[in-house]
Amino acid sequence: MTMANDYKKPNYKSIYMLTLGIPIILAAVYFGFGISAFCLSVSVVVVALIAKGILDDIYPQAIILIGGIALLLIVAFLLPGTPLVKETSGSRLIDIFGSMKSIFATNMSGLGLIIMIIAGFSRYMQEIGASQKLVEISVKPLGVLKSKYIVLGSCFVLIQILAIFITSPSGLSLLLMSTLYPILRSIGCSKGAVAAVIASICINYGPAEVGTILISQLANHDLFSLFLKVQLPMVIVVFPFIGILHMFMQKYWDEKEKKNSNNDEEDYAFDNKEMPPKPLFYAFFPVLPLVLLFCGSQLMQDFLPPAYHVNIDIISALLISFFLAFACEFIRNRNIKESANQIKFLFEQMGTSLSSIVSIMLCAQVLAEGLIKIGFVNILFSSLPAGAHTELMMVAFFSFFIFVSIVILGSSSTFNAFAPFAAEMAKAGGVSATKVLLSMYYSAGFGRAFSPIAGFIIAVSGLVGLKPYDLIKRNAVQLACGYALSLAITYFIA
């Protein structure tokens, strides 16, 4: 009886009104205000429904792709003068799917392939113990520092430096929990302070990072130049800034929790995967792709004679590094079966990244194509006031939207979904696409660090027996200040 009373029937009246109401309103806009107003209204409705669907935890790839196809259908039958493909098939309906084929083919052979190989390489580095060795070597110099709070602040900087080589926040945080956490606990740091610092991974950057590659492609910006001239100056300032704030804020929270007798320091057992000892040089393998990219960059070519000029793209750098690591692993193990079996992890992770990251990027490109073809971007920008305020408004809007949505979702899916759209809007308005996209990307990183449902926040807090909120409150001040500083620096230098 109670279960029957608790069951709430769907409000079919509201569903019917929404289903019938939106088309009626859009039809009224079309006949009352013309095709331009109709296209703008349809675009707003589609984007709003997609955003709501993502927030309601509906599979984002599906609703983004459906939204893009819906816009292309409207273009096909209401805007006959707008071409859908370079060479028409003779049928506007077939041209819609021809446009999708072109988008899929271009991105799968370019950015999509890069993303999959990066994911596979990172997984292989983890499986052979190279990532673990890099972390072990990196944390050893911390023993010379005397003050535990200086050590904590320095650890944040170290963690963010490691993030350029180990690009998965979850993977890096779990590695740190098995290596860095015991060291910091042994020198007297509280488990809350250590876990909070490890859980404050907030900025993804570097030429081998998926988001950086996506931005360089969408903004037509040289990858290594983007890293050296835009990202690096920002992180050089922001990392020490947040690290210093960590020293004071972790001390503040330690003292406050001690006064409130809320200082349960019981350590929990970690179920870590035991791996045999690895040679010291294994730590070099995760770094090798960046070294190769640097050697082939324009910066090095300016200093080297022409005979030594080489061009190395990121896929080649990753494949060279992978085969060197595989050769060393085979020579060390002298077991072809074991070494060959480890390669399957590379391809498994490539498949995982295809289903989780590349797929949403492809669907987002279809949506962006629909918004461009229907004229939404041009209509929207023609209604905005011209001048410097337009750029500031766009950066602020997209940054805030991405930050809030990722705090709610706990993942970067919103950035991947809306980055192509934001890039097209920026280009149409004469605004720096690099500036807009980088601001969005940093908002995604900081938003994830503030999200109580982010994977690495849940993992770290669970391992030490704390709640996600306990870590977020310890990091709130320093990360909020770091977020504001990163946006300000990016706005002026990008």
N, C-alpha and C positions, 0 to 999 in steps of 0.2 A: 504493500500500500504506500509506504514511504517512498519507495523507488519510483512508483508511478507518479506520485505528487511532485518528486524532484525533477522528473523528466520534463524538459521544456521543448515543446513542439516548435519547429521552424516557423518563423513569421512569414508565411507564404504571401501575405498581403503586401508586406514591404518588398519582398523579392519581385513580385509581379509589377509593383509600381516602379521599381528601379529599372527592371527589364524593359518595360514599355515607355517609361518616362524619358530615359536618355535618348532613344531614337526620335521621339516626338519633339523634344527640345532641340535636338540637332537639326531636324527637318525644318523647324520654325526658324532657326538661325539661317539655314541655307536659303529659304524663300524670302526671308525678311531682310537679311543683311548681305547676301551674296556669297560667292564661293570662297573668298579670302577669309571671311569671318567663320565660315563653316569649317574650313581646313584648320584654322587656329583652334576652334572649339574641339574638333575631333582629336587633335593632337594632345590638347590638355587633358581630355577625358582618358585617352589611352595611357598617357604617362602617369596620371593619377591612379588609374586602376592597376597598372604594373607596380607602382610604389606600394599600394595597399596590399597587393598580392604577396610581394616580397616580405612585408612586415607581418603578414598573416602566416608566414612560413609555407607558402605554396612554392612548389619547385620553380625557382626563378627562371631557368632556361625555357621552360614551357610558356610561361606567361609573356616573357620578353619576345620570344619568337612569334607567338600568336599576335601580339601587339604590332610587331613589325609587318607581318603579312597583312593584317587588317588595313594598315596605312597604305601599303602597296596596292591592295585591291581598290581602295578609294582612288588612288592616283591612276590606276589602269582604266577605270570606267568613268571618272568624273573629270580627269585632266588629260584628255587624249593628246594634247600637244606636248606633254612631258615624257621624254623617252625613258624607258626603264632599263634598257641595255644598249650597248653601242651598236649592235647589229640585231635588229628585231627578227623574231622567228616567224612573224606574220600573224601571231596571236598575242594580244595583250595579256591574256591569262597565263599563257606559257612563258611570256617574258618575265613575269613575276618570279617564277622559279628559276629562270635563267639568270636573273639578277642574284638570287640566293646562291646558285651554283658558283657564280663568279666570286662572290664574297667568300664562300667557304674555301674555294680552291686557292685564292690569293692568300688568305690568312693561315690556312693549314700548312702551306708550303713555306711560309715566312715566319711570322711571329708565333703561330701555334707550334711549329716544330721546335723553335727555340725554347719555348716554355716547357715542352715535354722533355727535351734533352736535359735542361737544367734540373728538372725534378728527378729524372732518372739518375743523373750524375750525383746529386745530393744524397739520394738513397744508397747508391753504391758506396759512396764515401763512408756512410754510416755503417753499412754492412761489413766492410773490411776493417773497420776500426780507425780509419784515418781522421774522422771528425773528432772522435774521442781523444786521440793522441794530440790533436791541435789544442783542444781545451785543456788537457792535462799540462801541457807545456806552458800555456798562456797563464794559468793561475799560479804557477810556482813563484814568480817574482813577488807576489803579494806578501810573502812571508817576511820580507825585510821591513814592512811598515809596522809601526808600533801601536798607534791608536786604532781601535777597532772601527770607529766611525769614519776615519780617513780611509781605512781598508774598504768599507762598504761603499763610500763614494767612488773610490778608484775602481771597484768592481763593476759599477754601472758603466763606466767608460769602457772598461775591458769587454764587458758583455756586448755593448753596442759595436765595438770594433769586430768582435767575433761574428756579429750578425751579417757582416758583409760576405763572410765565407760560408756560414751555416744559415741559410736564408729562411728556414722554417722556425717561427717562434716556439712552437710546441717541441720540435726536435731539439733546439738549442736549450730551452729551459729544462728539459728532462736530462740532457747531458750535464748541465750545470748542477742539477740536484744530486747527481751521483758523484760529481767531482768537486765543485766549488763549495757546496753546502756543508759537507763534513769539515772542510778546512776552516770555514768561517765560524762554525759552531765551536770548534776546538779552541779558538782564540777568544771566546766569550761573547760572541754576537748572539742576540736573541733569535729564536727561530722565526718570529714574525718579521724582524728586520731583514734577515737573510732572504726569506721567501719573497718579501716585498720588492727587494732590489732585483732578484731574479725575474720576478713577474712584471718588471717595468720596461720590458723590451717594447719600445714605442716608435722607432724609426727604422724602416727598411730602406736601404739605399745601396748604391754600388752598381757597376756595369753588368753584373751577373744576376741582378735581382729582377724578377718578373715585372714588377710595376715600373721600374726604371726603363726596361726595354719597351714596354707598352707605351710609355710616355714619349720616348724617343721616336717611336714609329708614328704615333698619332700627331706629334708636333713637328715632325720632320727635322729632328734635332740630332746631331751626331752623338752617339751613345757615350763614348768616353769623354767627349767635351762636356756633355751634360753632367757627368759625374765630377770631373775635375773643376769646372768653372762655376757650377751652380750648387750641386749637392755638398761637395767637400767643404767649401767655405762656411756653409750653414752648420754642418755637424761639428766642425772644429770649435764653434762657439757654443752650440747648444749642449753637446755632451758634457763638457766640464761644468757648465751652468747647472744642469740637472744633477750632476754628481755632487756638487757642493751643497745643493739644497737637500740631497739625500742625507748628507752627514748630519745636518741640523734636524731634519724632520724625523729621521729614525731615532735619534736620541730623544726627541720630544715625545714620541709615542712610547718608547721604552719606559721613560720616567712616568708617563701618565698611566700606563697599564700596571706599572709596579705599585703606584699609589692606590689604584683601584683593585689591587690584588687579582688582576686579570693577567697573570703571567705564567700560565701553564707551559713549562718548557720541556715537557716529555717529548722525546723524539720517536718518530714512527719508523718502522722497518721499511726499507726500500727494496722492491722486487726488481733489482737491476739485472740485466743480461750480462753474465760473466763472459769476458772475452779474453783469449790468451794475450800475453804481452805483445805489443807491436813495436817494430823498430822506430827509432827517433825520426827518421826521414819520412815516415808516413804522414807526419803533420804537414809536410809541404804539399801533398797532393790537393787538398781543398783550396790552397792558395794559388796553385799553378795556373789555372785559367786566367786569373787576374794578371799574373805576371806576363803571360803570353799576350794578353790584350794590350797591356802597357807597352810591351816591346813592339807591337805592331801599330801603335797609335801615332797620330800626327805629331804629338809632342816629341816622341823619340826620333821620328824621321827628321825633325828640325835640327837634331844634334848629330845624327849619323850620316856618313857619306852615302851617296846614292846606291852604291854597290850592296849596302847592308839594309836597304829599305825592303820591308816585307809588310804585306797586308794580311792580318789575321782576323777573321770574323769570330763571333762568339761561339758558333757551333763548332768550328774547326778547333778553337782553343779547348772546348770541353771534350771533344773526341780525342784530341792528342793526349790530354790529361788522363782521360779514362783508360786509353790503351797502355799508357806508361804505368798506371797503377795496376792494371790487370797483369801486365808482364812481370812487375815486381812481386805481386801476390803469387803468381804461378811459380816463379823462381824460388820464392821463399818457402812455399808449401810443398813444391814438387808433387802436386796432386792435381792433375788436369780436370778430374771430375768435380772436385770441390771448387776449384777456381772457376770452372765453367758454370756451375750451378749458381754462383753468386751473381752472374750476369743477368739472371732472370729477374732479380730485384730491380735492375735498371729499367727493363721493359715493363714490369708490373707497375712501377711508379709512373712511367710514361703514360700508361693506360689510365691510371688514376687521375693524373693531371688533365688528360683529355676530357674525362667525364666531369671533372669538377671546375677546372679553370678555363681551358680552351673552349669548351662547349658554350659557356656563358659569354665568352668574348665573341664567338661567332654569332650567337643570337643577338648580342648587343649591337653588332655591326649591321645586322639586318634591320633592327629598330632604328638605328641612326640613319640608314639609307632611306627608310620610309619617312622619317621626319624631314630629311633634306628634300626628297622628291615632292612631298606634299607642300613644301614651302614654309614649314613651321619656323625654321631657323631665321629665314629672311624676314618673315612677317613679324616675328618677335623682336628682332633687332631694329627694324624700322620704327617700332613704337617706343624704343628706349631712347632717353636723352643722350646726345652725343657728348663726348669729352672724357676726361679722366675718371669721372664718377662711374661711368659704365664699367670700366675695368674693375674698380674696387667693389662695385655692387655684385658683379659676376663672381669674383673670387670669394667674397663673403657668403653669397648664397650657396654656391656649390660646396664650399668647405663646411658650412654649418649643416647642410643637408646630409653630406657623407658622414660627418662626425656623429650626428644624432642617430642615423640609421644603423651605423655599425655598433654603437653602444647597445642598441636594441637587439641587433642580430648576432653580434659576436664574431662576425666573419667579414671578409673584404669583398663579398659578392656585389654589394652596391656600387663600390668603386669600379669594378670590372664591367658592371652593367651600364653605368652612366658615363664612363670616361670617353667613349667615342662620340656620344652626343655632346658632351661638354666641349670637346675639341672642335667639333664643327661649329658650335655656337661661338666659340672664341674667334675662330678664323673668319666667320661671317661678320663679326663685329669689329674686326681689326684689332682684337685683343691678343696678347701673348698667350698662345695655347700652352706653352711650357709653364708659365706662371700659374694658370688656372689648374692644370693637371697636377703639378707638384703640390700645390696647396691642398687639393683634394686627396692626394696620396698620403701626405703627412697627416691629414685629418683622419684618414682610415687607420693609420698606425696608432695614433693617440686614442682614437675612439675604441679600438680593440683593447688597448691597455686599461680603459675605463669600463669595459663590459664585463659584468659578472658571469656571463655565459660564454666568454671566449675560451677556447679549448685549453690554452696554456695557463690561463688564470685558474680554471677549475683543476687542472692537473697539479699545479704547484701547491695550491691551497689544500687540496685533498691529501697530498703526500705528507704535509706537516700537521694535518688535523685542524686546520683553520677554515673559516668560511671565505669565499671570494671577497665579500665586503671588507673583511679584515685587512686584506692586502690593498684593495682599492683605496680605502681611507688613508692608509699609510703613504700612498703615492699621489694622492689627489693634488696637493699643493704644488709639488715639484713638477708633476707632469702637466698641470694646467699652465704653469708659468713657462715651461719648456714649449708647450704647444703654441702659446701666444708669440713667443720669441721666434720660433721656427717659421711661423706664417709671416711675421714682420720682415725677417731677413729675406725670405723667399720673394716676397712682394717687391723688394727694392733691388734684388740682384738678378732675378730671373728674366 
